[in-house]
């Protein structure tokens, strides 16, 4: 009986994470979608409602076997415009995702410049990413990697096969100018653990970095200050044996973007926010960095 109860609890915990992830993805991907427009992120509503019903009733016996997602990934053309016809993905989340099973990823459509061979390569790469992220919410990582790979392919279409797989080291060093103010925008699958939240705030304050931590699903960290201090913070959060306390590659963080300025735009005191993406957006608007927020976190241009 204890084993059965533990299994049911595990299923419900996984379902809860799926529902939270789907809600976060819907808010991010469909933020600028008008009521009558096609959405960039569409979930099988019946399965989602079934999952929510199981959570409401604390009953795992009627849990859906899988939840299907259709995602339209807007890829960036070489001229900086998102004018090509993008990528369409199908992601199936089996019962037990994300704790013990990975998402199943199928590339349904790619732009015309992607060959059939590279269409299949893209499917394989995205599935490999999904498999590597068992235990973590993977959909945003899959979409982000898809966008990055296909955008690179378009800009290097004459030599697609020569593109190397990028290491998950997405920090590009900025000019080491002592007078340069730097901002880093970091997206995370989720930040819910109280100790992690406290550690992020402590590390930012120790580096004299301003900015915000938005907790919840997804998590967002934006830091601003000396470029070297920003680099040091990113090294810490990515995990480094010489800097205990970082969260490592499996924590699912990605440095989405970086910018420089002559003076600070964000408050000098690093501040923790609750799970409210709208509030973060409003604060960024007040600080005149809304364009960066929309581009790097919401991934809109």
TORTISE-968634 format. One record per atom (N, C-alpha, C): x, y, z. Coordinates in steps of 0.1 Angstrom, whole numbers, plus 5000, padded with zeros to 4 digits. Each point is the difference from the previous one (the first is absolute). Layout:
% residues N
XYZ;...
***
This chain:
% residues 301
500849885000;499250125000;500950135000;501149995008;500850125001;500750024986;500449894993;500650024987;499050064990;498749965000;499050054991;499850155003;499950035013;499850145003;501250094996;501249955001;501250074996;500050024985;499649904992;499950014986;499050104996;498850005006;499050104997;500550145003;500750025011;500550135004;501050054990;500849904995;501050044989;499450044987;498949944997;499250034988;499450145001;499450035011;499450135003;501150115000;501149975006;501150105000;500450044986;500249894992;500450034986;498950074993;498849975002;498950074993;499950155004;500350025013;500050145004;501150084993;501149944999;501150074993;499750024985;499349914994;499650014986;499050124998;499050005009;499050114999;500750135002;500950025010;500650125002;500950044988;500749904994;500950034989;499150054988;498949934997;499250034989;499450145002;499650045012;499550135002;501050114998;501349975004;501150094998;500350024985;500049884993;500350014986;498950074992;498849985004;498950074993;500150155002;500350045012;500250145003;501150074992;501149924999;501250064993;499849994985;499649894994;499949984986;498950084993;498950015008;498850074994;499750145006;501150065005;499850135007;499450104990;500550004988;499550114990;499049954990;499449885003;499049944991;498750065002;499450064989;498650055001;499049885001;498850035005;499049905003;499749914988;500050064988;499649924988;501249954992;501250035005;501249954993;500449865003;500749944991;500549865004;501150025011;499949915009;501050005012;501349934996;501050055006;501349934998;500249885009;499249995010;500149885010;498649955002;499749884996;498649955001;500149865007;499249985011;500049885008;498749934998;500149865000;498849924999;499150035013;499050084997;499250055012;499349895008;499549904993;499449895007;500949935010;501249974996;501049945008;500450095012;500250134997;500450105010;498950015011;498750004995;498950015010;499949875008;500349894994;500049875007;501150005011;501250054996;501150015010;499650095012;499450124997;499650095010;499049945009;499049924994;499049945008;500649905010;501049924995;500749915009;500750075012;500650124997;500650075011;499050065009;498950054995;498950055009;499549905009;499849874995;499449905008;501149915007;501350034998;501149925005;499849854997;499749984987;499749864996;500849984987;501049915001;500949974989;499449904990;499049935004;499549894992;499550044986;499550124998;499550044987;501050104993;501249995004;501050094994;500249974985;500150104991;500149984986;501349934997;500049914990;501349934996;501050094995;499650114993;500950104995;499350134997;500850115000;499450134996;500850044988;499350044989;500650044987;500150154999;501150044995;500250154998;500450024985;499550104994;500450054987;500650145002;501350024996;500750125002;500550064986;499750124998;500650074988;501250085005;501249974994;501250075004;500450104990;500050125003;500350114991;501550015000;500649974988;501550014999;500450134994;501250045004;500550134996;500850004987;499550074990;500750014988;501350085001;500949984990;501450075001;499950155001;498950054994;499950155000;499450055013;499849915009;499450055013;498549995000;499349964989;498650005000;499549855001;498949995007;499449865001;499049984989;500550004988;499250004988;499849864994;500949905004;499849874993;498849935007;499749884995;498849935004;500249925013;501150015006;500249945013;500049855001;500049945012;500049865002;498749965008;499449894997;498949955008;500549875007;499850005013;500449895008;498749935006;500149875002;499049935008;500849945012;499550035012;500749955012;498949925008;500349875002;499149925008;500649985014;499250035010;500549985014;499349885006;500849895001;499449885005;499750015015;499249915005;499750005015;501449975007;500350085009;501349985007;501050114996;499750084989;500850114997;499750115010;501050085004;501449994996;500949925010;499449935010;500849945010;500849884996;499349914992;500649874996;499949974985;499450084993;499949994985;500350134993;500649994988;500350124993;498850034990;500050124995;499050044990;500449934987;499049974992;500249944986;499950124991;501050024991;500050124992;500049964985;499150054992;499949984986;500050144993;500950014990;500050124991;499049984989;498950085000;499049984990;500350084988;500550125001;500350084989;501250095002;500850024989;501250095001;499950094988;500750115001;500150104988;500649934988;499850064989;500449944987;501549984999;500850085006;501549994999;500549885008;499249945008;500549885008;499749884991;501149924997;499949884992;499349895008;499649904993;499449885006;500949945010;501349994997;501049945008;500150085013;500150134999;500150095012;498750015008;498949984993;498749995007;500149885010;500549894995;500149885009;501150025011;501150074996;501050035010;499450095011;499250094996;499450095010;499149925010;499249914994;499249915009;500949925010;501149954995;500949925009;500650095011;500450124996;500750085009;499050055011;498850034996;499050055010;499649885009;499949884995;499649895008;501249975010;501250014996;501149985009;500050105011;499750134997;499950105010;498949965010;498849964995;498949965009;500549885009;500749914994;500549885008;500950045011;500950104997;501050055010;499450075011;498750054998;499450085010;498949935008;500149875001;499149925009;500250055014;498950035006;500150065014;499850155000;500150064988;499750154999;499050034990;499350115001;499050044990;500850044988;499649944988;500950014989;499550084988;498750045000;499450054988;500750134996;500350095009;500650134996;501449974994;500849915006;501349974995;499949944986;499049924997;499849944987;499750114990;499150085003;499650114991;501250104998;500750035010;501250094999;501149944992;500349875002;501049944992;499649994985;498749974998;499549994986;500250134993;499650115007;500250144994;501450034997;500949965009;501450034998;500649924989;499749874999;500649924990;499550044986;498750024999;499550034986;500450144996;500050105009;500550134997;501550004995;500849925007;501449984996;500149944986;499149904998;500049934987;499750104988;499050095003;499750094989;501150094997;500750055010;501150094998;501349934995;500049875001;501249924995;499549894991;499050034992;499449904992;501049944990;501150074996;500949944990;500949905007;500049995013;500949905007;499349955012;498749964999;499349955011;500749895008;500549904992;500649885007;501250045008;500650124998;501250035007;499750075014;498750025002;499650065013;500349915011;500750035010;500349925011;498950015011;499849905007;499150015011;500650085011;499250105004;500550105010;500049945014;501150025007;500049965014;499150095008;499449955010;499150095008;500850105008;500750084992;500850115006;499650134993;498850055003;499450104992;500350145005;501250025006;500450135004;501050054990;499850124994;500950064991;500650125008;501450005001;500650105008;499850134993;499750105008;499950144996;501350075002;500250114993;501350075002;500250035015;501349975004;500350025015;500350155002;499050085000;500150145002;499550035015;500950055008;499650025014;498850095001;499950094991;498950105000;498749954994;500149884994;498849944993;499149935010;498750044999;498949945007;499449894992;499949885005;499649884993;498749955006;499149944991;498849935005;500049864994;499649915008;499949864996;498549955003;499449944990;498649955001;500149855001;499649945011;500149855002;498649955002;499749904991;498749935001;500349865007;499149965009;500149885007;498749925000;500049874999;498749925000;499150045011;500650005012;499250045012;501050045011;499650095009;500750035012;499050015011;499949895007;499049995011;500749975014;501149944999;500749975013;500550125007;499650015013;500350125008;501550025001;500749905002;501550015002;500650054987;499549954989;500650054987;499750154998;498850045004;499650144998;500950095009;500249955012;500950085009;501450014995;500549894995;501450004995;500150094988;499050004991;500150094989;500150155004;499250045010;500050135005;501350045007;500549905008;501350025007;501150024989;500149924990;501050004991;500050134992;498850054996;499850124993;500550125008;499650005013;500450115009;501550015002;500649885002;501450005002;500850054988;499449994988;500650054988;499650144997;499350075009;499550134998;499250014987;499249904998;499149994988;498650045003;499450084992;498650035001;499249914991;498750025001;499149924991;498949935008;499549894994;498849935005;500249854999;499449935010;499749864999;498549985000;499549944989;498649965000;499949855003;499449975011;500049855004;498849944992;499949865002;498949934994;500349934987;499049984992;500149934987;499650104989;500950044991;501449975001;500750105009;501249985003;500850105008;500850094991;500150125004;500850104992;501050075010;501250024996;501050075007;500650114991;499850125003;500750114992;500950075010;501350014996;501050075008;500650114992;500550105008;500550124993;501250055009;501150044994;501150055008;501349994992;501149995007;501349994993;500049874992;500650014988;500049894990;500749885006;501150025007;500849895006;499149935011;499350085008;499249945011;498849924994;499550054988;498949934993;500649864996;501250004994;500649884995;500249905012;500450065011;500349915012;498749945005;498950085000;498749955004;499549894991;500250014987;499549904990;500849875002;501450025003;500849885002;499549935013;499650075010;499549945012;498749934998;499150064993;498649944999;500149884991;500950004990;500249884991;500649895008;500750025011;500649895007;501550004998;500850015010;501449994999;500649945013;500849904998;500649935012;500750105009;500650104995;500750105009;499050105006;498750004996;499150095006;498749925004;500149945011;498849925005;498850085001;498849944997;498850075002;499350024986;500749994989;499350014987;499249884998;499150014989;499049904999;500349904988;501050034992;500549904990;499150004988;500549924990;499449994987;498649945001;499749915009;498749935000;498950095006;500450125005;499050095006;499150064989;500550004988;499150044989;500050154998;501250075003;500050144998;500650034986;499750124995;500650044987;500250155000;501250044997;500250154999;499450044987;498950065000;499250044988;500650124993;500650095007;500550124993;500850095009;500750094994;500850095008;500150144993;500250105008;500050134994;501050095008;500450114995;500950095007;499350145000;500550085009;499450145001;501150085007;499850134999;501050105006;499650025015;498849985003;499550015014;499049905003;499749985013;499149905005;498550044996;499249904996;498650024997;499249945011;500449895006;499349935010;500350055014;499249985010;500350045013;501349935005;500850085007;501349955005;499949885010;498950005007;499849895010;499349894993;500649885000;499449884994;498749965008;498949984993;498749975006;499449874996;499449935009;499349884997;498550034998;499549954989;498550014997;499449875002;498750005001;499249885000;499849954986;499249904998;499749944987;499150084992;500550114994;499150104993;500850054988;499949944989;500750054988;499550144996;498750035002;499550134997;500650115008;500349975013;500650105008;501550024996;500749904996;501350014995;500050094987;499149974992;499950084987;499750145003;499250035010;499750145003;501250075006;500749935008;501250065006;501150034989;500149914991;500950024989;499650114991;498750024998;499550114993;500450135007;499850015013;500350125007;501550035000;500849904998;501550025000;500550014986;499150014990;500450014986;500849894994;499849885005;500649884995;498949904995;498850044997;499049914996;500349934987;500750074991;500449944987;500849885003;501050015009;500849885003;499249895007;499150045009;499249905006;499249924990;499450074991;499149944990;500949914990;501150054997;500949924990;500649885007;500650025012;500849895006;499149905008;499050055007;499249915008;498849964993;499250094995;498849964992;500349954986;501250034996;500549974987;499150054989;499750135001;499250074990;500850124995;499850034987;500750124995;499050104994;
***
